[in-house]
Amino acid sequence: MDRKMANRKLIRLSQLKSKLDAEKLEEIDWVTFGVIVKKVTPQSANSGRTFSIWRLNDLRDLNQYVSLFLFGEVHKEHWKTDQGTV
């Protein structure tokens, strides 16, 4: 993990909104980690394509979360991932 994180900045999911407002994250090599705290049953878009929505949290502030939408091949490959997975 140390090798993978070398020269990268860790930004907690609960800090993401404030960091987006304060820093130009597109100019920084940064990473974040999240736990799937909620999964919505896969849904169909108007186009007929199925997608999933995951709610991710860093377990530091349960009121702060990020919704991740999975489409296409990513949805097909990962939609069965268990809640609680990091």
C-alpha positions, 0 to 999 in steps of 0.5 A: 500500500505504501508503494501505491500511495507514494506521491499521492494525497489521501482525501477522505470521502467526508472531506471531498466536498470541502477539498473540491471547493478549496483545491484544484484536485484535477492538478493533484494525484489523489486517492480516496477510499470508501465503504459501500454502505447502501446499494440501490436495486439495479435500475433501467435508464430511459435508454433501457440500459441497466445501472446501479447506484452505490452510496459510499462513506468513509465511516468517519462521518456517516452524514457525508456520502458519495453516490456512485453510479455504475453503467455498462461493463462496470455495472455488469462486472460489479453489481453483485458486490456486497454491501460493506465492501471497501 
